[in-house]
Amino acid sequence: MTAIDSAPTDTNHYLPREKNLDHEFWQVIRTVPDFPKPGIDFYDITPLLRTHITPVIDALIAALPDGLLDEIDCLAAVEARGFVFASLLAARLDKGIILLRKPGKLPPPVANKSYALEYGNDTLEMQDNLPPAKVLLVDDILATGGTLSTAYELCCLADHKVAGALVLLDLVDLHGSFPTPVYTVLTA
């Protein structure tokens, strides 16, 4: 379990880390070369959802520093697999969820922001009329960081305080810094 973190006064929350390719979850994750386009290795984590869901949720919780969950009001879930992890975590932790969705899926008013992916562009939206809360971002995989950075910015625009981000898998060579700590189970 690893955290991307640095000194509290530093706004760059990325420190290079060793890859943990020996973690038991890697025996279940399938690598799909050249998907969704040539040159991209896609890490298919869906087998973990079928056979290892309790250990995965346990590992996600264990990746967080002691006391952080006590400060969190709710989880900010990033579409689509972030919904799965956030829902399971929310049920276990008795926390609420804020959804960050693709355009046109949430009723107005919404805030939205476009961003670049490693293989194209996308947009995220979130409801813009929710009471401010202290949130933990939840997603499945951190690649270039566009989705997670956009989720962070949307939460801040809606006056939520982001306490950090939690992802299952961090592809450490594909992204740079973040304005909030990122906690992860797997690194590649």
C-alpha positions as a Markdown table, in Angstrom:
| # | Residue | x | y | z |
|---|---|---|---|---|
| 1 | Met | 0.0 | 0.0 | 0.0 |
| 2 | Thr | 1.5 | 3.3 | -1.1 |
| 3 | Ala | 0.7 | 7.0 | -0.9 |
| 4 | Ile | 1.8 | 9.7 | -3.3 |
| 5 | Asp | 2.5 | 12.3 | -0.7 |
| 6 | Ser | 5.0 | 14.9 | 0.3 |
| 7 | Ala | 5.6 | 17.6 | 2.9 |
| 8 | Pro | 2.3 | 19.2 | 3.9 |
| 9 | Thr | 3.3 | 22.6 | 2.6 |
| 10 | Asp | 4.3 | 21.3 | -0.8 |
| 11 | Thr | 1.5 | 21.3 | -3.5 |
| 12 | Asn | 3.3 | 18.5 | -5.5 |
| 13 | His | 1.9 | 15.3 | -4.2 |
| 14 | Tyr | 3.8 | 12.9 | -6.4 |
| 15 | Leu | 6.9 | 11.1 | -5.3 |
| 16 | Pro | 8.3 | 8.3 | -7.6 |
| 17 | Arg | 7.7 | 4.9 | -6.0 |
| 18 | Glu | 8.8 | 1.4 | -6.7 |
| 19 | Lys | 6.5 | -0.8 | -8.7 |
| 20 | Asn | 4.9 | -3.6 | -6.7 |
| 21 | Leu | 4.4 | -6.2 | -9.5 |
| 22 | Asp | 4.8 | -9.0 | -7.0 |
| 23 | His | 1.5 | -8.2 | -5.2 |
| 24 | Glu | -0.9 | -11.2 | -5.2 |
| 25 | Phe | -3.6 | -9.2 | -7.2 |
| 26 | Trp | -1.3 | -9.2 | -10.2 |
| 27 | Gln | -2.0 | -12.9 | -10.6 |
| 28 | Val | -5.6 | -12.1 | -11.3 |
| 29 | Ile | -5.3 | -8.9 | -13.4 |
| 30 | Arg | -5.1 | -9.5 | -17.2 |
| 31 | Thr | -2.9 | -7.3 | -19.4 |
| 32 | Val | -4.5 | -6.6 | -22.8 |
| 33 | Pro | -1.9 | -5.3 | -25.3 |
| 34 | Asp | -2.9 | -2.6 | -27.9 |
| 35 | Phe | -6.2 | -1.9 | -26.3 |
| 36 | Pro | -8.1 | 0.5 | -26.8 |
| 37 | Lys | -5.5 | 1.5 | -29.4 |
| 38 | Pro | -2.1 | 0.4 | -30.5 |
| 39 | Gly | 0.7 | 1.1 | -28.0 |
| 40 | Ile | -1.6 | 1.0 | -24.9 |
| 41 | Asp | -1.4 | -1.9 | -22.4 |
| 42 | Phe | -4.8 | -2.1 | -20.8 |
| 43 | Tyr | -4.9 | -3.6 | -17.3 |
| 44 | Asp | -8.2 | -5.5 | -16.9 |
| 45 | Ile | -9.1 | -5.4 | -13.3 |
| 46 | Thr | -12.5 | -6.9 | -13.8 |
| 47 | Pro | -11.4 | -10.4 | -12.7 |
| 48 | Leu | -10.6 | -8.9 | -9.3 |
| 49 | Leu | -14.2 | -7.8 | -9.1 |
| 50 | Arg | -15.4 | -11.3 | -9.7 |
| 51 | Thr | -13.2 | -13.3 | -7.4 |
| 52 | His | -11.4 | -11.0 | -4.9 |
| 53 | Ile | -13.8 | -8.2 | -4.0 |
| 54 | Thr | -13.5 | -8.5 | -0.2 |
| 55 | Pro | -9.6 | -8.5 | -0.3 |
| 56 | Val | -9.6 | -5.6 | -2.7 |
| 57 | Ile | -11.9 | -3.4 | -0.5 |
| 58 | Asp | -9.8 | -4.4 | 2.5 |
| 59 | Ala | -6.6 | -3.4 | 0.7 |
| 60 | Leu | -8.1 | -0.1 | -0.4 |
| 61 | Ile | -9.1 | 0.8 | 3.2 |
| 62 | Ala | -5.6 | -0.3 | 4.4 |
| 63 | Ala | -4.0 | 2.0 | 1.9 |
| 64 | Leu | -5.4 | 5.0 | 3.7 |
| 65 | Pro | -3.6 | 6.7 | 6.6 |
| 66 | Asp | -5.0 | 6.1 | 10.1 |
| 67 | Gly | -7.7 | 8.6 | 10.9 |
| 68 | Leu | -8.3 | 9.9 | 7.4 |
| 69 | Leu | -11.7 | 8.1 | 7.1 |
| 70 | Asp | -12.9 | 9.8 | 10.3 |
| 71 | Glu | -12.5 | 13.2 | 8.5 |
| 72 | Ile | -14.3 | 12.2 | 5.3 |
| 73 | Asp | -18.0 | 13.1 | 4.9 |
| 74 | Cys | -18.4 | 11.2 | 1.6 |
| 75 | Leu | -16.7 | 9.5 | -1.3 |
| 76 | Ala | -16.5 | 11.2 | -4.8 |
| 77 | Ala | -16.9 | 8.4 | -7.2 |
| 78 | Val | -15.5 | 8.7 | -10.7 |
| 79 | Glu | -17.4 | 7.0 | -13.6 |
| 80 | Ala | -17.4 | 4.1 | -14.2 |
| 81 | Arg | -15.4 | 1.6 | -12.2 |
| 82 | Gly | -14.8 | 4.2 | -9.5 |
| 83 | Phe | -18.6 | 3.8 | -8.9 |
| 84 | Val | -18.0 | 0.2 | -8.1 |
| 85 | Phe | -15.2 | 0.7 | -5.6 |
| 86 | Ala | -16.8 | 3.8 | -4.0 |
| 87 | Ser | -20.1 | 2.0 | -3.6 |
| 88 | Leu | -18.5 | -1.0 | -1.9 |
| 89 | Leu | -16.4 | 1.3 | 0.3 |
| 90 | Ala | -19.3 | 3.5 | 1.2 |
| 91 | Ala | -21.4 | 0.6 | 2.3 |
| 92 | Arg | -18.6 | -0.8 | 4.4 |
| 93 | Leu | -17.7 | 2.6 | 5.9 |
| 94 | Asp | -21.2 | 4.0 | 6.2 |
| 95 | Lys | -20.3 | 7.0 | 4.0 |
| 96 | Gly | -22.3 | 8.8 | 1.2 |
| 97 | Ile | -21.3 | 9.2 | -2.4 |
| 98 | Ile | -21.1 | 12.1 | -4.9 |
| 99 | Leu | -21.1 | 11.0 | -8.5 |
| 100 | Leu | -18.7 | 12.3 | -11.2 |
| 101 | Arg | -20.3 | 11.3 | -14.5 |
| 102 | Lys | -20.1 | 11.5 | -18.3 |
| 103 | Pro | -22.1 | 14.4 | -19.8 |
| 104 | Gly | -25.9 | 14.3 | -19.8 |
| 105 | Lys | -26.2 | 11.7 | -17.1 |
| 106 | Leu | -27.0 | 14.0 | -14.1 |
| 107 | Pro | -29.9 | 16.4 | -13.7 |
| 108 | Pro | -29.0 | 20.1 | -13.7 |
| 109 | Pro | -27.5 | 22.1 | -12.3 |
| 110 | Val | -24.1 | 20.6 | -13.1 |
| 111 | Ala | -20.5 | 21.7 | -13.3 |
| 112 | Asn | -18.4 | 20.2 | -16.1 |
| 113 | Lys | -14.8 | 20.1 | -17.3 |
| 114 | Ser | -13.2 | 18.5 | -20.3 |
| 115 | Tyr | -9.8 | 16.8 | -20.1 |
| 116 | Ala | -7.3 | 14.7 | -22.1 |
| 117 | Leu | -6.9 | 10.9 | -21.7 |
| 118 | Glu | -4.0 | 8.9 | -22.9 |
| 119 | Tyr | -6.2 | 7.8 | -25.9 |
| 120 | Gly | -8.5 | 10.8 | -26.5 |
| 121 | Asn | -10.6 | 13.5 | -24.7 |
| 122 | Asp | -13.5 | 13.3 | -22.3 |
| 123 | Thr | -15.7 | 15.4 | -20.0 |
| 124 | Leu | -16.8 | 14.9 | -16.4 |
| 125 | Glu | -19.8 | 16.4 | -14.7 |
| 126 | Met | -21.0 | 16.6 | -11.1 |
| 127 | Gln | -24.1 | 18.1 | -9.5 |
| 128 | Asp | -23.4 | 21.7 | -8.6 |
| 129 | Asn | -26.0 | 22.2 | -5.9 |
| 130 | Leu | -24.8 | 19.8 | -3.2 |
| 131 | Pro | -23.8 | 21.1 | 0.3 |
| 132 | Pro | -20.0 | 21.4 | 0.7 |
| 133 | Ala | -18.4 | 18.2 | 2.1 |
| 134 | Lys | -14.9 | 16.8 | 2.8 |
| 135 | Val | -14.5 | 14.1 | 0.2 |
| 136 | Leu | -12.1 | 11.3 | -0.8 |
| 137 | Leu | -11.9 | 10.8 | -4.6 |
| 138 | Val | -12.2 | 7.2 | -5.6 |
| 139 | Asp | -11.3 | 5.7 | -9.0 |
| 140 | Asp | -9.9 | 2.4 | -10.3 |
| 141 | Ile | -6.7 | 3.2 | -12.2 |
| 142 | Leu | -4.5 | 6.3 | -12.3 |
| 143 | Ala | -2.9 | 6.6 | -15.8 |
| 144 | Thr | -2.1 | 10.0 | -17.2 |
| 145 | Gly | -4.0 | 11.7 | -14.4 |
| 146 | Gly | -6.4 | 13.7 | -16.5 |
| 147 | Thr | -9.5 | 12.1 | -15.0 |
| 148 | Leu | -8.4 | 12.3 | -11.4 |
| 149 | Ser | -7.2 | 15.9 | -11.8 |
| 150 | Thr | -10.5 | 16.9 | -13.4 |
| 151 | Ala | -12.4 | 15.2 | -10.6 |
| 152 | Tyr | -10.3 | 17.2 | -8.1 |
| 153 | Glu | -11.0 | 20.5 | -9.9 |
| 154 | Leu | -14.7 | 19.8 | -10.2 |
| 155 | Cys | -15.0 | 19.0 | -6.4 |
| 156 | Cys | -13.1 | 22.2 | -5.6 |
| 157 | Leu | -15.4 | 24.2 | -7.9 |
| 158 | Ala | -18.3 | 22.9 | -6.0 |
| 159 | Asp | -16.7 | 24.0 | -2.7 |
| 160 | His | -15.9 | 20.4 | -1.5 |
| 161 | Lys | -12.7 | 19.9 | 0.3 |
| 162 | Val | -10.7 | 17.1 | -1.2 |
| 163 | Ala | -8.8 | 15.1 | 1.5 |
| 164 | Gly | -7.1 | 12.8 | -1.1 |
| 165 | Ala | -7.7 | 10.3 | -3.8 |
| 166 | Leu | -7.8 | 6.5 | -3.6 |
| 167 | Val | -7.1 | 4.3 | -6.6 |
| 168 | Leu | -6.5 | 0.6 | -6.9 |
| 169 | Leu | -3.7 | 0.8 | -9.5 |
| 170 | Asp | -1.3 | 3.6 | -10.2 |
| 171 | Leu | 0.6 | 3.6 | -13.5 |
| 172 | Val | 3.5 | 5.6 | -12.1 |
| 173 | Asp | 5.3 | 6.4 | -15.3 |
| 174 | Leu | 2.3 | 8.0 | -17.0 |
| 175 | His | 1.6 | 11.0 | -14.8 |
| 176 | Gly | 3.1 | 13.8 | -12.8 |
| 177 | Ser | 2.0 | 15.7 | -9.7 |
| 178 | Phe | -1.3 | 16.2 | -8.0 |
| 179 | Pro | -2.7 | 18.8 | -5.7 |
| 180 | Thr | -3.8 | 16.2 | -3.2 |
| 181 | Pro | -2.4 | 13.0 | -1.7 |
| 182 | Val | -3.1 | 9.9 | -3.8 |
| 183 | Tyr | -3.3 | 6.5 | -2.0 |
| 184 | Thr | -3.0 | 3.3 | -3.9 |
| 185 | Val | -2.7 | -0.5 | -3.5 |
| 186 | Leu | -0.9 | -1.5 | -6.8 |
| 187 | Thr | 1.8 | 0.3 | -8.7 |
| 188 | Ala | 3.0 | -0.6 | -12.2 |
